[in-house]
Amino acid sequence: MFKTNNSSSSTKEAETKAEAIIICLDSGEWMENTKSPMFMEQASAMQYYCEKKFKYNPRTIVGVCGSRTIVGVCGSAYRINSGWIHPTRDLKMIMSAINGIMFGEHIQLFNAVKLAHSLWFDCRLGEDMQKRIVFFAGGTLYCSLPTAHLLGKQMKDSNVACDVISFGDPYMEKRLFFDTLIRLADNDGNCNICHVPPELSARQALYRSQIFIPRVGGGSGSAQSSSFSSLPQHDKNKAIVVYVKAPPSDADDRRTDCPFCQSVLLVLEEKNILYDREFIDLRKKPKWFFKVNPHGILPLIKFSDGRYVSNSDVILRMIEEMYPDRPLVAPPYLACLGLKILPKIAGYLKREDKNDDWLPREFRKLEAHLENCEPFVNGKEITAVDLSLAPKLYHLLHACKVTIPQDLPYVQRYAQMLFDRPSFRKTKPSIEDVEEGWCKRLILKILYIAFPAQPLETATAEEKQHGKQNIKSTLCVLLYYAWNKSPALQRI
């Protein structure tokens, strides 16, 4: 598939040398359409990736394709085979053209890479540049591990660098596939991977990742917070310290309004594990917090041996291995259930027209699954997937102020059964904190649009001007949400 090229480049050279980059976007059915929160998250991360690459070297060129067999982006003068954006330096054209992307089926990574390489890298285009292929993968990956071995070895032999941004569906075989690919394709640190934690957007994780933060000494870049090589030496007679997001209220009996934090607390409760809960105020994070947790995400846990671990997915897998009694493990494919609920809540709340049909669709998917396996998603015994779904359903019902339709009896019984469990009653936040929490999340999202996630002193003049142009429209929306969604302001 690849032409062999024995030349190699150092990490330092890779940072400064112009690159010919092909981005394989996830255009599988998991993305739904160009207006879905999942695709918008991917598009925002891709835009940030391109901006950084063009800033590093203005000669760099970027092309984009879809990763569902050979169908990708259309509607551009630079397209090839009616489905591709030819490598260009015009970011506006790229972002405009991806609105014509076609969706369907599953990620077909090998075919997309093969066609991208044969169309572009085998010609004289960018022949003096470092070749790089970038994968965005949000949905389930239907590729076997031998494919990762074959692809990785061929990319290394051809000195084709690789970046991976893996987000969305946390199916563990996707993680293994991309970890294997990066390990085999890496040439002296020119390949990197960003496993996006569930608590962050793809763009936020990319900003913090080793894809743009140079590593010392080479080696492929896999975020340490995304995996673990050994279990902590924890004394089980001592409490695990769990740091969770502080809720908006200051009540004595307050509980975290973060669904990821609550899911970890639910697992600890169900397994009857000794723990101490500590609140972290996101407005006033202590100095030690970023020293032990560079990504700055919650929940964060501390074991008796002094080891800190963040990322709720990693925490839950680690707890399951350390405390195998009363197992909560579920088949990996079940992790996709309810995965789109939280990003779609934000989209729903921002709309003035609430007549969107996505809520019934999400409920009906769950109904269809529960019809065949109730009472829980894996049958008779509760699992970590149920404990992850419970906070999401609670936030959905109270933040969006909706009810489960009467014609979905399985979902109704399922939600009530989860909400009635002692572990949930002990950890659930107040309805007022849920509403206020989502108000603040929306305000932060709006501010994030106007002020990109990078220090002002490192922003270019163009980036600063872009932020100023967004301020007027942003303030209008900000004031609308602050007044209409915040009970505290309404009481003034």
C-alpha positions in Angstrom: 0.0 0.0 0.0 2.8 2.4 0.9 6.0 3.2 -1.0 9.0 2.6 1.2 11.1 5.6 2.3 14.0 5.0 4.6 14.4 8.7 5.6 13.4 9.7 9.2 13.0 12.9 11.0 13.6 13.9 14.6 10.9 15.2 16.9 12.4 18.7 16.7 12.4 18.6 12.8 8.8 17.3 12.8 7.7 20.4 14.8 9.2 22.9 12.3 9.1 21.1 8.9 6.2 21.7 6.6 3.8 18.8 6.5 1.3 17.3 4.0 -1.6 16.2 6.2 -4.6 14.1 5.5 -7.3 14.2 8.1 -9.7 11.2 8.2 -12.9 12.5 9.8 -15.4 10.2 11.4 -18.3 10.2 9.0 -19.9 7.0 10.3 -23.6 6.8 11.4 -22.6 7.5 15.0 -22.2 11.2 14.0 -25.8 11.4 12.8 -25.5 14.7 10.9 -23.5 17.9 10.7 -25.8 19.6 13.3 -25.3 16.9 16.0 -23.3 17.8 19.1 -20.9 14.9 18.3 -20.0 16.2 14.8 -19.8 19.8 16.0 -17.3 18.6 18.7 -15.3 16.8 16.1 -15.3 19.8 13.7 -14.2 22.2 16.5 -11.3 19.9 17.3 -10.3 19.6 13.7 -10.4 23.4 13.3 -8.1 23.8 16.3 -5.7 21.1 14.9 -5.5 22.8 11.6 -5.0 26.3 13.2 -2.0 25.0 15.2 -0.4 23.2 12.3 -0.7 26.2 10.0 0.7 28.4 12.8 3.7 26.0 13.3 4.5 26.2 9.5 2.5 28.3 7.0 3.6 26.0 4.2 1.8 23.0 5.7 -1.1 21.8 3.7 -4.2 19.8 4.9 -6.7 17.6 3.1 -9.7 16.0 4.6 -11.6 12.8 3.9 -14.3 10.8 5.5 -13.6 7.4 7.1 -16.6 5.5 5.9 -15.1 3.5 3.0 -14.5 6.1 0.3 -17.2 8.6 0.9 -16.2 11.8 2.7 -16.5 15.6 2.2 -18.2 17.1 -0.9 -19.0 20.5 -2.2 -15.5 21.9 -2.7 -13.6 23.0 -5.7 -10.7 21.1 -4.3 -12.5 17.8 -4.0 -11.3 14.6 -5.7 -13.5 11.6 -6.5 -16.6 13.6 -5.4 -15.7 12.9 -1.8 -12.4 14.6 -0.8 -11.0 18.0 0.0 -7.6 18.2 -1.8 -4.8 19.4 0.5 -4.9 23.2 0.8 -3.9 26.0 3.2 -7.4 27.5 3.1 -9.0 26.7 6.5 -12.2 28.6 5.8 -12.7 26.5 2.7 -12.1 23.3 4.7 -14.5 24.2 7.4 -17.2 25.3 4.9 -16.8 22.1 2.9 -17.3 19.6 5.7 -20.9 20.8 6.0 -21.5 18.7 3.0 -20.2 15.5 4.5 -22.3 12.4 4.0 -22.9 9.9 6.9 -23.6 6.2 7.2 -22.3 2.8 8.1 -19.3 2.4 10.3 -15.7 3.7 10.4 -13.8 1.9 7.6 -10.3 3.1 8.5 -8.1 0.9 6.3 -10.0 1.7 3.1 -10.0 5.5 3.8 -6.2 5.5 4.5 -5.4 3.4 1.5 -7.3 5.6 -0.9 -5.9 8.8 0.7 -2.4 7.6 0.3 -2.9 6.4 -3.3 -4.6 9.6 -4.4 -2.3 12.2 -2.7 0.8 10.8 -1.2 1.8 8.7 -4.2 1.7 11.8 -6.4 4.2 14.6 -6.4 2.0 16.7 -4.1 4.1 17.9 -1.1 6.9 15.5 -2.0 9.4 17.6 0.1 7.1 17.5 3.2 6.6 15.2 6.1 3.5 13.1 5.4 1.0 12.7 8.2 -2.4 11.0 8.5 -4.7 12.1 11.3 -7.6 9.9 12.5 -10.7 11.3 14.3 -12.8 8.4 15.7 -15.9 9.1 17.8 -18.0 6.0 17.0 -17.3 2.3 17.4 -14.4 1.1 15.4 -15.0 -2.1 13.4 -11.4 -3.0 12.6 -9.5 -6.1 13.7 -6.2 -5.8 15.6 -4.2 -7.4 12.8 -5.3 -4.4 10.7 -3.6 -2.1 13.2 -0.4 -4.2 13.0 -0.4 -4.1 9.2 -1.2 -0.4 9.0 1.3 0.6 11.7 4.2 -1.3 10.1 3.5 0.1 6.6 3.2 3.6 7.9 6.5 3.3 9.8 8.3 1.8 6.7 7.1 4.7 4.6 7.9 7.3 7.3 4.2 8.4 7.3 3.5 10.1 10.7 0.2 9.6 12.5 -2.0 11.4 15.0 -5.1 9.9 16.6 -7.9 11.7 18.4 -10.2 9.1 19.9 -13.4 10.3 21.6 -17.0 9.4 22.1 -17.7 5.7 22.2 -15.3 4.3 24.9 -15.4 0.7 23.5 -12.1 -0.6 24.9 -11.1 -2.4 21.7 -10.9 0.9 20.0 -8.4 2.1 22.6 -6.3 -1.1 22.1 -6.5 -0.7 18.3 -5.2 2.8 18.2 -2.6 2.3 21.0 -1.2 -0.6 18.9 -1.3 1.5 15.7 0.6 4.4 17.3 3.2 2.1 18.9 4.0 0.3 15.6 3.9 3.4 13.4 6.0 5.6 15.6 9.4 6.9 14.3 11.3 8.7 17.0 8.2 10.3 18.5 6.4 11.4 15.3 3.2 9.6 16.2 0.8 10.7 19.0 -2.5 9.7 20.4 -5.1 11.7 22.4 -7.7 9.5 24.2 -10.4 12.1 25.1 -11.6 11.7 28.7 -15.4 11.7 29.0 -15.2 14.9 31.1 -13.6 16.9 28.3 -14.5 17.9 24.7 -12.2 16.7 21.9 -10.9 20.2 21.5 -10.2 20.7 25.2 -8.4 17.4 25.3 -6.4 18.2 22.2 -5.3 21.5 23.6 -3.8 19.6 26.6 -2.5 16.6 24.7 1.0 15.6 23.7 0.1 16.1 20.1 0.9 19.8 20.6 3.0 19.6 23.8 6.5 18.4 22.7 7.7 15.3 24.5 11.3 14.8 25.7 13.1 11.7 24.5 10.8 10.5 21.7 8.4 7.6 22.0 4.7 7.5 21.1 2.5 9.8 23.0 -0.3 8.2 25.0 -1.8 10.3 27.8 -1.0 8.9 31.2 -4.4 9.7 32.6 -6.0 7.6 29.9 -4.5 4.2 31.0 -2.7 2.5 33.8 0.2 0.0 33.8 0.0 -1.0 37.4 -2.5 -0.9 40.2 -2.0 1.4 43.3 -0.7 -0.1 46.5 -3.8 0.8 48.4 -4.5 -0.2 52.0 -8.1 -1.3 51.8 -8.6 -0.5 55.5 -8.1 3.2 54.6 -10.5 5.4 52.8 -10.0 6.4 49.2 -10.2 10.2 48.8 -12.6 11.2 46.1 -12.4 14.8 44.9 -15.6 15.9 43.1 -17.0 19.1 41.6 -18.6 21.4 44.2 -22.3 22.1 43.5 -23.6 25.6 43.1 -25.3 25.7 46.5 -23.6 25.9 49.9 -26.1 23.7 51.8 -24.7 21.4 54.5 -26.1 18.3 52.8 -25.0 19.3 49.3 -23.9 16.7 46.7 -22.0 17.1 43.5 -24.0 18.0 40.4 -21.4 16.4 38.1 -22.7 13.2 36.5 -19.2 11.8 36.0 -18.4 12.3 39.7 -21.6 10.8 40.8 -21.1 7.7 38.7 -17.8 7.1 40.5 -19.5 7.6 43.9 -22.3 5.2 42.9 -19.7 2.5 42.1 -18.0 3.0 45.5 -21.3 2.8 47.3 -22.5 -0.3 45.4 -19.2 -2.1 46.2 -19.3 -0.8 49.8 -15.8 0.7 49.5 -14.6 3.0 52.2 -14.1 6.6 50.8 -14.0 10.2 51.8 -15.6 12.9 49.6 -13.9 16.3 49.1 -15.3 19.1 47.1 -13.3 21.1 44.5 -14.6 24.6 43.7 -14.0 25.0 40.0 -13.8 28.8 40.5 -11.0 28.5 43.0 -9.0 25.4 42.3 -6.2 24.9 44.9 -2.6 25.1 43.6 -1.9 21.5 44.4 -4.7 20.4 42.2 -2.9 21.0 38.9 0.4 19.6 40.2 -1.2 16.2 40.7 -3.8 16.5 38.0 -2.3 18.4 35.0 -5.5 18.0 32.9 -7.5 19.6 35.7 -10.5 17.2 35.3 -12.8 15.8 37.9 -13.4 13.3 39.4 -10.0 12.8 40.9 -9.2 10.0 43.4 -6.3 9.6 45.8 -5.2 6.2 47.1 -3.4 5.5 50.4 0.0 5.1 48.6 -0.3 8.8 47.4 -1.2 8.0 43.8 -3.8 10.3 42.1 -5.9 9.1 39.2 -8.4 11.2 37.1 -10.7 10.3 34.2 -13.9 8.5 35.4 -13.5 5.7 32.8 -10.0 4.9 34.0 -11.1 5.2 37.7 -14.0 2.7 37.2 -11.8 0.2 35.4 -9.2 0.5 38.1 -11.7 0.1 41.0 -13.1 -3.0 39.3 -9.7 -4.6 39.2 -8.8 -3.7 42.7 -12.2 -4.7 44.2 -13.4 -7.7 42.1 -16.0 -8.7 44.8 -19.5 -7.9 43.7 -18.4 -7.3 40.1 -20.0 -4.4 38.1 -18.3 -5.1 34.8 -20.5 -5.2 31.7 -19.7 -6.2 28.0 -17.8 -3.3 26.4 -20.4 -2.8 23.7 -23.0 -1.7 26.3 -20.9 1.4 27.0 -22.5 3.2 24.1 -25.9 3.2 25.8 -26.9 6.8 26.6 -23.5 8.1 25.5 -25.1 11.0 23.6 -27.4 12.2 26.4 -25.1 14.8 28.1 -23.9 16.5 24.9 -27.5 16.6 23.6 -28.8 18.2 26.9 -26.6 21.2 26.2 -27.9 21.5 22.6 -31.5 21.1 23.8 -31.2 23.8 26.4 -29.7 26.3 24.0 -32.6 26.0 21.5 -35.6 28.2 21.7 -37.6 25.5 19.8 -37.8 22.5 22.1 -39.8 20.4 19.6 -36.7 18.4 18.6 -37.3 14.6 18.4 -33.9 13.5 19.7 -35.3 13.0 23.2 -37.9 10.4 22.2 -35.2 8.8 19.9 -32.7 8.3 22.8 -35.5 7.0 25.1 -36.7 4.5 22.4 -33.2 3.2 21.8 -33.0 2.4 25.5 -36.5 1.0 25.5 -35.7 -1.4 22.6 -32.6 -2.7 24.5 -34.4 -3.1 27.9 -37.2 -5.1 26.3 -34.8 -7.9 25.7 -32.8 -7.9 28.9 -34.5 -6.1 31.8 -34.4 -5.1 34.6 -30.9 -3.7 33.9 -29.0 -3.2 30.7 -27.1 -6.6 31.1 -29.9 -8.5 32.7 -30.6 -9.2 36.4 -27.5 -7.7 37.9 -26.7 -4.0 38.0 -23.5 -2.9 36.2 -21.2 0.1 35.9 -23.1 1.0 32.7 -26.4 1.3 34.7 -24.6 3.5 37.3 -23.3 5.7 34.5 -26.8 6.0 33.0 -28.5 6.9 36.2 -27.0 10.4 36.6 -27.5 11.1 32.9 -31.2 10.2 33.1 -31.6 12.3 36.2 -30.0 15.3 34.6 -32.0 14.8 31.4 -35.3 14.8 33.2 -34.6 17.7 35.5 -32.4 20.0 33.4 -34.6 19.7 30.3 -37.8 19.4 32.4 -39.1 16.5 30.4 -40.9 13.3 31.4 -40.4 9.8 30.0 -43.3 9.1 27.5 -46.0 6.8 28.8 -45.5 4.4 25.8 -42.0 3.5 27.1 -42.8 1.4 30.2 -39.4 -0.3 30.3 -37.5 3.0 30.5 -40.0 4.3 33.1 -39.5 1.3 35.3 -35.7 1.3 34.7 -35.3 5.0 35.7 -37.4 4.7 38.8 -35.6 1.6 39.9 -32.2 3.3 39.6 -33.4 6.5 41.4 -34.8 4.4 44.2 -31.5 2.6 45.0 -29.9 3.6 48.3 -26.7 4.4 46.6 -28.4 6.9 44.3 -30.5 8.5 47.0 -27.3 9.0 49.0 -25.4 10.7 46.1 -28.0 12.5 44.0 -27.8 16.3 43.8 -30.8 18.6 44.4 -32.9 19.5 41.4 -32.0 23.2 42.0 -28.3 22.4 41.8 -28.8 20.4 38.6 -30.6 23.4 37.0 -28.1 26.0 38.2 -25.2 23.7 37.2 -26.4 23.4 33.6 -26.9 27.2 33.5 -23.3 27.7 34.4 -22.1 25.1 31.9 -23.9 26.9 29.1 -22.4 30.2 30.1 -18.9 28.7 30.1 -19.6 27.2 26.7 -20.7 30.6 25.3 -17.6 32.3 26.8 -15.4 29.5 25.3 -16.7 30.4 21.8 -15.6 34.1 22.3 -12.3 33.3 24.0 -10.5 30.2 22.6 -8.8 28.0 25.1 -5.3 29.4 24.9 -3.4 32.1 26.9 -4.0 35.6 25.5 -0.3 36.4 25.4 0.3 33.5 22.9 -2.7 34.3 20.6 -2.0 35.9 17.2 -3.4 39.3 16.2 -5.9 37.5 14.0 -7.0 35.2 16.8 -7.5 38.2 19.2 -9.5 40.0 16.6 -11.7 36.9 16.1 -12.4 36.8 19.8 -13.4 40.5 19.8 -15.8 39.9 16.9 -17.6 37.2 19.0 -17.9 39.3 22.1 -21.0 41.3 21.1 -23.1 38.3 20.1 -21.8 36.3 23.0 -22.8 38.8 25.6 -26.3 38.9 24.3 -26.7 35.2 24.6 -24.8 35.2 27.9 -27.2 37.7 29.5 -30.2 35.8 28.2 -29.2 32.6 29.9 -28.0 34.3 33.0 -31.3 36.0 33.5 -33.7 33.3 32.2 -32.0 30.2 33.6 -30.5 31.4 36.9 -32.8 31.4 39.9 -30.3 33.4 41.8 -30.4 36.3 39.3 -34.2 36.2 39.1 -34.5 36.8 42.8 -32.6 40.1 42.5 
